[in-house]
Amino acid sequence: MTTKLTKRVQGPQFKINARPDHRHFLNVRHLDGFSAKCYNVKHSKELFDIKRGEICVADKKSQAYRDGFPRVFSSLNGYPKQQSDTDVEAYEKRIMESVDFIGIADTECKSTDNAAYQQGFTVSVAGVFTIVNESGQTIRPGDLLEFGLPVGPPAQQGIPPQKMRFTVKKARTHDELLDVAAKAVDAAEKNNNTLKTPLNGISLKKVLADAAIKAYRDAHSRVIGTAMSFSMKGDRLDIKLHSRRSI
Amino acid sequence: MITLGKRSRSGGSAGGPGVSPVVAATDTFFLSNFTTNMPLHVRPWLERYEKDFRKGSLIFCFSGGETRQNITTAGDIPVVNHMLKSKYRRDKDQSKNYLFAESDDSGDGLMQKWKPFGVMLLDMKPESQMQRLLNCTVFGRCKAANMWGPVRMGDVLGLAVVKVPSDKFATIHQPDGSSRPAGVLTQDVWQLMPCKNGKLVRAVADWLGDVAIEHHIHVGIVSKCVTRPPRASAIIAATQITERLTSLPHIEILID
């Protein structure tokens, strides 16, 4: 069953102009994605269109453009795999570490549009929006939400079923983030032990603290907003995007 | 002001009248300090706590349970503090404690069970006898009860979860104003207390002494404050009794 987004919450929002990332579209068409789920499905150009209400991300290492507009995409179909991606978990982990959340698409944009017709594509970065809950979880008012990878086919009407797009899900708890930080500290400690002259004392503590803080901050930076309504999986969900803060 | 003008063409033009409207906008007004309000359907409490919510109350939503309903269990700061205290009261039936919360981040923790939603703006259905339909400001400018004492524009306001020794309570107040003897507490309890710029407000710091902040909940930034700040005793009472909270003067804050 698919959900229509006919009834939407409308309110004041902050919007920015953006451009679709055509360089990313070229890469995904000509390079291979991981052969799991629908990551390597890219037969239709419609899979790469950006629809209203989709989560838009940008590559952290995107090329610099002189015009100052962010280059965004919303589809994971054909995301290029690398030799280090031994399994789908490693591939998905690398995807999440390579992208930055930008906002939620306010207008539509076709991936095949000529550069001359890219005007008018905006992304909302703050305010209250209505999207479809494709997380597979029941979300309640007040729940913190983070953006993550898709867990199933899209539940929104009008979206191709093979499209792999980002979704929102309940944010990880403080204990789970501490686990992430603890693993980073373990990895930093093992790395230190392999050095010719391992650090100790205050220098080692600074390195371990730095690893913990970075891992916690990167994991926490995926939190994008708060749920404003009750939503079962596949239902409409109102979310409030937070302003971006860093610790 | 927006004006429309007519740009005339030189003679010999074929076809229609050849009018190209010119639009000139002289307004430089940008919408600032706007608000976003969301409705919240609140489930009635047995003790009717929801009847005392007023404009300026910070509303928390209960996030546990698996019932499929669009109605939410909600509480203000005294109600959440009551839930935190009830976890360690010998006179409460702990078998019905799914609303009670710990201070930590576990599945039973406060941060997983009670989540801040917004500041109540008005009651959208005042004639309803049971559940309430509240309109809450979730983003932008709103008026909130000043439980932070003397503040100025730009101060960052929040709530802190701190451990309160049981001997600090002379009596245990419930949100409706009724009280119990302090001996009902079996141990020190965690409570939500106002904090400003990352530190506990002076009224609470003087009452509790040097305590560590377990969690910090961001509320907003002060945009206007012209009322007289409340007394220290009023601030502490406002964290326990709903009527004392709603009788505090209001300040204007920006929720982000």
Contacts between the chains, C-beta under 8 A, distances in Angstrom:
chain1	res1	chain2	res2	distance
A	9	B	38	7.4
A	11	B	36	4.2
A	11	B	37	7.7
A	11	B	139	7.8
A	12	B	31	6.8
A	12	B	34	4.0
A	12	B	35	7.4
A	12	B	36	5.9
A	12	B	139	7.8
A	12	B	140	6.9
A	126	B	139	7.6
A	127	B	36	6.3
A	127	B	139	6.8
A	128	B	36	4.9
A	128	B	38	6.7
A	128	B	138	6.7
A	128	B	139	6.5
A	138	B	66	7.0
A	138	B	68	7.5
A	140	B	61	6.6
A	140	B	63	4.6
A	140	B	72	7.1
A	140	B	115	7.9
A	141	B	40	6.6
A	141	B	61	4.4
A	141	B	63	7.7
A	141	B	72	5.6
A	141	B	115	7.5
A	141	B	117	5.5
A	142	B	60	7.1
A	142	B	61	4.0
A	142	B	63	5.7
A	142	B	114	7.9
A	142	B	115	2.8
A	142	B	116	6.4
A	142	B	117	5.0
A	143	B	63	5.8
A	143	B	115	6.3
A	144	B	115	7.4
A	173	B	105	4.7
A	173	B	106	7.8
A	173	B	109	7.7
A	173	B	111	7.3
A	173	B	112	6.3
A	174	B	105	3.7
A	174	B	111	6.7
A	175	B	104	7.8
A	175	B	105	5.0
A	175	B	106	6.6
A	226	B	115	7.6
A	226	B	138	7.7
A	228	B	38	4.8
A	228	B	117	7.6
A	228	B	138	6.0
A	229	B	38	7.3
A	229	B	70	7.8
A	230	B	69	7.3
A	230	B	70	5.0
A	230	B	72	6.8
A	232	B	68	6.3
A	238	B	38	6.7
A	240	B	36	7.2
A	240	B	38	8.0
A	240	B	138	5.4
A	240	B	139	5.7
A	242	B	256	7.5
A	243	B	256	4.9
